[in-house]
């Protein structure tokens, strides 16, 4: 299998590079970062889905379901429901406003209401939050490449190189074109694997999973569930790489089609991935699959039990999911740096930042702290500090630089300090604490400003 896997991944890397080359990112920021707002609904849906559903799913969520049971399904479905709700209500507003105001980077939304300094600080916060999340993608691929005999660090370097290369030369259009293929590969791999593993189990034996079949259980307490779900419920608004995807459909019809097709993709993919984790746990209970203690190693271990064609498809799907999420994040962050930090009209600063961000992400991934799921949730928890400002910019006409900068800084400090020192304020999860503190600061400052204006 190692030789075949290396050959398949090499072929895939070559094809992806050719696609990115012919996409040719463009010379203007609008073309390079958001493909001139010209993508169809189907391509927009696939790039949204592929960007959202990363290596976290086939590596992190399979392992989470294996170790913790059906609570993992509920956790991911809460994200899915939240995303569909937010997209259905806010996507048209965001699309119209971005087109009307010529918005290209995600943080330009904040600049409209809260000034340039707020946009700069929001960009810095996003950089801090998303380097760990992007490293998750590199970690997922490196774990798979280890099964082919590739050294973990070498796997990180190879993945980081491809992430940077495709975004650097292809821009958003190149990323979207490769995303369309990668999304199909991800879904095909999940379907094929679940069908194969299903043929090895007796569904009537699921009772053997015991407390893994219900919540709460030894892992999924109410507090744990809320801690993980809350930051992901608002993922569609707080994470710049998916927020920016709302700018790219060519018209309202394409936007609506994007939301519908993403919904179909997401529902199917979520059930497939979590069912796979439960099936593997049942195989373990029947002594047909090893007992795995590190949940991030469940999928890599699974590869050795799959027929070669399915193994190659699954490995390729993980690489695809990781690459599309990582280069989407890096590209979005570079647009924020280019437009909101250095205020450059071209794309040179953005391209330079691609190199620097990829290097920083690779260094973080090599150290590999924490589990994949926790890294992903931590990033979204940090980004919660921007949520009050985003909602405020969509609902209200009041806003100023003091409100913007203060809300982000205090919310960011709350998220990072409570996590770093493992502090639980009033026994609340740090994501809930960050949510409450950020909204409280925003509301206090906004109401104070309104009262002063009336006086």
Helices and strands as residue ranges (DSSP letters): H 2-23, H 29-34, G 35-37, H 41-52, H 55-55, I 56-61, H 62-68, H 71-101, H 108-146, H 152-198, G 203-213, H 222-233, H 235-238, H 240-243, G 244-247, H 252-285, G 295-297, H 298-303, H 308-336, I 337-341, H 348-367, H 372-383, G 384-386, H 387-395, H 401-420, G 425-427, H 430-454
